[in-house]
Amino acid sequence: MTTLSTHVLDTSLGRPAAGVSITLANHAGNLADAVTDRDGRAADLGGDLAPGAYSLRFDSGGYFAERGIEGFYPEVLVTFTISGAGHVHVPLLLSPFGYSTYRGS
């Protein structure tokens, strides 16, 4: 069994990014939609995931627009591979003019 979660931090404010819309997809199409909670987290995306390539699409433009901020990236697309059982965590560090991601734990 492989599970997936994400955590979005707004580095321009130094706090969790609540209310970011996220879509999980694979080659067959969209699998799940979520919105980050007040702690910037979305857990259990997609249920039990099989090995393969997936993507998380973060609506960064919508998040910043709701706050009256004009950002440079309207969305962030993170593509990654699941190769075995366990938990996969994909954090996103987000600002209006940049982002970074990594495989978390």
C-alpha positions in Angstrom: 0.0 0.0 0.0 1.3 3.4 -0.9 -0.3 6.6 0.4 0.4 10.2 -0.5 0.3 13.5 1.3 1.5 17.1 0.7 2.3 20.2 2.8 2.4 23.7 1.3 4.3 26.5 3.1 4.0 30.1 2.0 7.6 31.2 2.4 6.7 34.9 1.8 4.7 34.9 5.0 6.6 32.2 6.9 3.4 30.1 7.5 1.3 27.3 6.1 -0.6 28.0 2.9 -4.2 27.2 3.7 -6.7 27.0 0.9 -4.5 25.9 -2.0 -6.4 23.7 -4.5 -4.6 20.6 -5.6 -5.3 17.9 -8.2 -3.6 14.5 -8.3 -3.3 12.9 -11.7 -1.6 10.1 -13.6 -1.5 9.1 -17.3 -5.2 8.0 -17.1 -6.4 11.3 -15.8 -7.4 13.1 -12.6 -7.6 10.9 -9.5 -8.3 13.2 -6.7 -8.9 16.9 -5.8 -8.1 18.4 -2.4 -7.7 21.8 -0.7 -5.0 22.4 1.9 -6.3 22.7 5.5 -5.4 25.5 7.9 -2.0 23.8 8.5 -1.3 23.8 4.7 -1.7 20.0 4.6 -3.6 17.5 2.4 -3.5 13.9 3.5 -4.5 10.6 1.9 -4.6 11.9 -1.7 -5.8 9.2 -4.0 -6.1 6.4 -1.5 -3.9 3.3 -2.2 -1.6 4.2 -5.2 0.0 1.8 -7.5 3.6 2.2 -8.7 3.9 4.7 -11.6 4.2 8.3 -12.5 1.9 10.9 -10.9 1.6 14.7 -10.8 0.3 17.2 -8.3 -1.0 20.4 -9.7 -1.1 23.3 -7.2 -3.3 26.3 -8.0 -0.8 28.9 -6.8 -2.3 31.6 -8.9 -5.7 31.2 -7.2 -4.1 31.1 -3.8 -2.2 34.4 -4.3 -5.1 36.1 -6.1 -7.4 35.5 -3.1 -4.9 37.4 -1.1 -4.6 40.3 -3.5 -1.1 39.3 -4.6 0.0 39.0 -8.2 2.2 35.9 -8.5 4.4 34.9 -11.4 3.4 31.2 -11.6 -0.3 30.5 -12.1 0.2 26.9 -11.1 2.9 24.5 -9.9 3.1 21.1 -11.5 5.2 18.5 -9.6 5.7 15.2 -11.4 7.1 12.2 -9.4 7.3 8.4 -9.5 6.0 6.0 -6.9 8.1 2.8 -7.0 7.0 0.8 -4.0 4.9 0.5 -0.9 5.0 3.0 1.9 4.2 6.7 2.4 5.1 9.4 -0.1 5.1 13.0 1.1 5.6 15.9 -1.4 6.1 19.3 0.3 5.9 22.5 -1.6 7.7 25.8 -0.5 5.8 28.5 -2.3 6.2 32.3 -2.8 4.7 34.6 -5.4 7.9 34.5 -7.5 9.3 31.0 -6.9 8.9 27.6 -5.5 10.8 24.5 -4.4 9.8 20.9 -3.7 11.5 17.7 -2.4 10.6 14.2 -1.3 9.7 14.5 2.3 9.1 12.0 5.0 
